[in-house]
């Protein structure tokens, strides 16, 4: 096991030799590619040394930052927590490494007494000590549960990260619109005691349950879950079918209920169940189509293929299910329905199995919604996928979403701006590579609107997403969110109603429904919707504070205070408390809450500061904070157009200019 693996670009070999010699003089065993012996397999030896090294020293330069080899080695090191980077030349590092503390050693010429070199050497020693303890099993499990989001942000003193996800979440945490059609649908479910059951479900509705992992290794869950997600996406492309969304389907992963009960709660006529086992070079998948009315099996099949044919398996399953359903679907597929495509031709896909697995891992990490380091780990997986297949549109799309969420968590404004621009660029790349890939358009629209704050640019992109993704609940929700925030109420209502039928067990649907009732000034109607969301997920972020806002605007101040105090996200709780105390005449207490918001959130809370000032009647200060928020591209401004807490600003000329600049009007 080498102590240090040295990663660099060949054109920087002279500088790399200074590092190798200095490390060797300190008694370390150094591996770099000049140590390769004749006849050794380059790839195998390099990868073994990379994975066994206690510390991986990456030398960043213009050439190495552009090198796919160096980026791939840095990504592996980042994932295994052995990365110790150094800048040997002023350059722009890959985005994900902008957040990693990097030694500035461009000036260093080999002097082992140089204080900056000694500090860097101390970092390397610490990594080697940590790695040694980890190997011996004396440190915490590297697969431990990540700390809570607030702990991560406070530990890193990242001031802009506290409210990014809740402000810019497109489907899971974004704002969607509740129209009269959806209200009727929700009320009907209440009257029936649950979702529209399978008896009343349209005959073309199907849910894909999360495939069970039979490999015996819990770490392989991502593969089984990802495979079912891919099959679900392929089925959703056929407009003859309505496919239940992933969040609702995932509620039945444990199979604690009968097929009839699951179909009834999901409001579907059919269930696709399955399991997957991945071992060595083979993947074995069992799939079964079940009639939701009777619980009887309609079709079952086993697929066993070499692992590099996993794409054929998912396409074959989708094609077989479609064939099995077509005779039973009352509404036959229209001529516009796209056929299920052969292996590898799915929009946005790849033929590289390793890239596919990296994408699945990244998506699982991102969708865990833990934030902070988990999002960085997700980004490294998408980067690893793209290092293997630069034309993998789905990986570009997920990379775009991840960068949009990470935007603002970086250590410098320049790094934040790089992330913002790269998020948009990654979305554009996904669309360019796969012009009929709905999720690519959805990711690009998401970044243009939420971190680009450009309504006019996002509008045609979101409209394209809906053209290609009418059967995809996430795509539908993203479009509905955009419509809701930009004043297209009728379109938002129709779209979210369809999305909700595909995702009936998702608590965020009810939170979104309550939020839109709140934005429409229907405060009493919003309350039971927030309460339903919280009954399904008591720890849900933002729902408590939005419920508190509705109660406050109904002049139910004591209940509002209880709601704000229950809100886990302080960036949303503190403004409410500051407004409540001001309304009660407690000016000192109100000011203390505002100062705490400024202290804890910094520029990340500029939009919330504007809400407080607007409700206090200090309109000039409110507008000043909104203008500052616009300068730093605060994602909170996506709420500007319909926020009831900003109603006092509606006639303000500066507010109207901001509305126009963002493109709401």
C-alpha positions, -999 to +999 in steps of 0.1 A: +000+000+000+016+033-011+014+062+014+008+088-013-006+086-049+005+116-070-020+126-097-008+151-123-007+159-160+023+147-179+032+182-190+036+191-153+061+162-147+089+185-136+068+201-109+054+167-099+090+154-094+096+181-068+066+168-048+076+132-052+112+139-041+101+160-011+076+133+000+102+106-003+127+127+017+101+127+045+101+089+045+068+084+026+063+058-001+051+076-032+034+062-062+034+081-095+034+067-130+072+069-134+074+040-110+056+017-135+076-013-145+079-026-180+051-051-189+028-039-161-009-032-171-012+005-168-049+007-159-049-021-134-017-010-115-028+027-115-062+020-102-049-004-075-024+022-063-051+049-063-075+029-042-048+017-018-031+050-012-035+067+022-035+101+006-041+112-031-022+144-039-038+160-070-017+188-086-041+212-102-030+232-132-046+243-165-037+211-181-046+188-153-080+205-147-088+197-184-075+161-181-102+134-179-077+111-162-068+136-134-104+145-129-114+108-126-085+101-101-096+132-081-132+120-081-122+086-068-101+102-041-129+125-031-153+096-027-129+076-005-119+108+014-082+106+006-080+138-016-053+164-007-052+189-036-026+215-044-027+243-069+006+245-089-007+270-113-036+296-113-065+278-130-102+270-128-107+237-111-136+214-119-167+228-101-171+201-075-135+207-063-140+244-058-155+235-024-124+216-013-097+234+007-067+235-017-031+245-009-016+273-031+018+260-041+023+276-075+054+294-061+070+264-045+103+252-060+111+223-037+121+241-005+112+217+023+115+245+049+088+267+032+060+273+058+033+267+032+049+234+022+051+224+058+014+232+064+005+212+033+027+183+045+009+184+079-024+180+060-011+150+042+001+135+074-033+140+090-050+122+060-026+093+063-034+090+100-071+091+094-068+065+067-047+043+088-073+044+117-101+038+092-084+007+078-079-006+113-115+000+121-109+025+149-128+054+133-164+058+125-179+039+096-173+056+063-209+048+053-222+064+085-254+085+084-247+121+073-253+148+100-283+170+097-283+198+072-280+226+098-250+208+114-232+206+081-238+242+073-229+256+107-197+234+108-186+248+075-198+283+081-216+282+048-239+312+049-259+308+017-268+272+020-296+272+046-325+278+024-314+269-011-331+235-014-364+245+000-365+276-022-355+260-055-368+224-051-388+218-083-409+188-075-403+177-040-400+211-022-411+236-048-443+256-050-471+242-071-506+255-079-539+240-065-568+246-088-605+237-084-600+204-102-573+193-078-594+205-048-622+183-060-599+154-065-585+158-029-619+161-015-631+130-033-602+111-018-612+123+017-648+111+012-635+077+001-610+075+029-580+073+006-569+075-030-592+065-057-591+028-054-582+003-081-619-003-087-623+032-099-589+036-115-587+041-152-576+009-169-543+024-182-529+033-148-499+013-136-475+016-107-439+002-107-430-009-072-394-005-061-377-037-072-364-058-043-326-063-039-319-100-036-281-097-038-277-100+000-258-067+001-278-037+013-254-014-005-268-027-037-303-013-030-295+016-053-292-007-082-326-024-077-343+009-070-326+025-100-336-003-123-372+001-113-369+038-118-355+033-153-384+009-162-409+034-148-394+062-170-396+040-201-432+032-195-440+069-188-429+077-223-459+059-237-488+083-236-512+054-236-503+047-200-505+067-168-476+057-146-476+063-108-447+085-097-417+072-078-424+088-045-458+073-041-447+039-054-418+039-029-442+039+000-448+002-006-412-009-007-417-032+023-447-049+006-466-048+040-500-048+022-517-070-004-515-062-041-552-051-040-546-027-011-515-012-027-533-007-060-563+008-042-541+034-024-521+042-055-552+046-076-539+022-103-553-008-122-520-027-124-488-032-104-455-041-118-435-059-091-400-073-094-367-081-078-331-079-090-299-097-082-265-085-094-236-108-090-202-109-107-209-103-144-246-112-145-278-095-136-310-115-130-344-097-129-378-112-122-408-091-132-445-096-126-475-077-138-504-079-113-541-071-117-549-045-090-586-055-089-580-092-083-545-095-071-538-122-096-507-123-118-512-115-154-477-120-167-443-130-152-409-133-167-373-138-157-345-119-175-309-130-170-282-111-190-246-102-187-243-070-167-234-050-198-268-058-212-287-043-182-301-017-206-317-045-227-333-058-196-351-026-187-362-020-222-375-056-226-394-053-193-410-021-204-419-036-238-433-067-223-455-048-198-468-026-226-477-056-247-494-073-217-514-042-210-524-031-245-553-056-247-566-045-214-563-008-218-597+006-225-583+037-242-560+024-269-527+042-275-531+071-299-509+073-330-489+099-312-478+075-285-441+069-289-432+032-291-410+016-266-375+017-280-350-010-283-321-014-259-299+017-256-321+040-276-339+055-246-335+093-247-307+105-225-293+070-218-259+054-221-244+021-231-217+022-205-227+001-175-202+017-151-215+052-161-251+039-156-242+027-121-226+060-112-257+079-123-279+056-102-257+061-071-257+099-077-295+100-080-300+080-049-277+104-029-293+135-043-328+123-036-319+115+000-322+153+004-296+154+032-278+183+016-242+194+022-217+167+017-243+143+004-250+166-026-212+168-032-210+131-032-239+130-057-221+155-079-189+133-078-210+103-090-224+123-119-189+136-128-176+100-127-205+089-150-196+117-174-159+109-173-168+074-186-195+087-211-193+124-218-225+121-240-247+107-212-275+133-212-293+120-181-261+124-161-257+160-174-294+167-164-288+154-128-256+172-126-274+204-135-300+199-107-273+191-082-253+222-090-284+243-088-289+231-052-252+234-043-252+269-057-245+292-028-228+266-006-194+275-019-167+293+000-164+323-024-187+344-046-166+335-076-171+298-069-208+303-064-210+321-098-192+293-115-216+268-101-246+289-112-233+291-148-222+255-148-257+244-137-272+261-167-245+248-190-250+212-178-288+215-185-281+229-220-257+200-226-284+175-217-308+191-241-283+193-269-273+156-265-309+143-264-334+167-280-364+145-271-354+139-235-381+154-212-359+154-181-332+173-198-356+202-206-369+200-170-334+203-155-325+232-178-357+250-171-352+245-134-317+260-135-327+289-158-356+299-135-343+291-100-306+301-102-307+321-134-338+341-124-348+344-160-385+336-166-384+344-203-355+320-210-371+293-188-406+295-203-400+277-237-377+252-221-404+241-196-429+240-223-407+216-242-404+194-211-441+190-210-443+181-247-420+151-241-429+142-205-467+142-201-465+108-184-437+117-160-449+130-126-417+148-118-416+166-152-453+175-148-447+189-113-417+210-124-438+226-152-467+232-128-444+249-103-431+272-130-466+280-142-477+287-106-449+311-099-453+330-131-490+336-129-503+309-153-528+297-129-551+277-152-522+257-168-507+251-134-540+238-120-545+214-149-509+201-148-506+196-111-539+178-111-525+152-135-492+150-116-511+144-084-530+115-098-496+099-106-482+107-071-511+104-046-491+094-015-465+122-016-468+146+013-451+174-006-482+174-029-503+186+001-477+210+012-476+225-023-514+225-024-514+245+009-487+268-003-507+277-034-539+283-015-518+306+007-504+324-023-540+328-036-549+344-003-572+314+006-557+311+041-584+290+057-583+266+028-545+263+031-545+251+067-560+215+064-536+209+035-506+218+055-519+197+084-523+167+061-487+171+048-474+173+083-494+143+094-476+123+067-442+138+075-440+158+108-404+168+101-411+183+067-393+216+062-412+248+054-447+234+060-448+246+096-437+281+087-462+284+058-489+271+080-478+298+106-481+325+079-516+314+070-526+315+107-509+349+111-528+364+082-560+350+097-551+369+129-547+337+149-514+349+164-510+324+193-514+294+170-491+311+144-464+314+170-466+277+179-463+268+142-433+290+136-415+276+167-421+241+153-404+250+120-370+232+117-356+256+091-347+287+111-345+308+079-382+304+076-391+304+113-373+336+123-390+360+099-424+348+111-415+354+147-401+388+139-433+398+122-455+384+150-436+403+177-438+435+157-475+431+153-478+425+191-459+457+198-428+439+211-403+459+190-372+448+209-380+411+206-389+416+169-355+432+163-337+404+181-353+378+158-343+398+127-307+402+140-305+365+146-317+359+110-290+382+096-264+365+118-273+329+110-282+332+073-262+362+060-269+370+024-288+338+021-316+354+041-319+387+021-353+378+006-366+368+041-353+401+055-373+419+028-404+400+039-399+412+075-393+449+065-423+448+042-446+435+070-431+461+094-441+488+069-405+498+062-409+496+025-376+513+014-356+489+035-376+460+021-369+471-015-332+476-007-329+440+005-347+427-026-323+446-048-293+432-029-309+397-033-312+403-070-275+412-072-264+379-056-291+359-076-309+348-044-333+320-054-359+333-030-368+358-057-386+331-076-414+337-051-415+375-057-445+377-079-472+362-056-459+364-021-486+378+003-460+391+027-449+415+000-483+429-008-475+463+006-448+466-022-471+460-052-473+497-061-436+504-054-418+514-086-385+496-076-404+464-068-421+466-102-388+470-119-375+438-102-406+419-113-399+431-149-362+424-148-368+388-137-394+385-165-426+379-145-443+405-166 
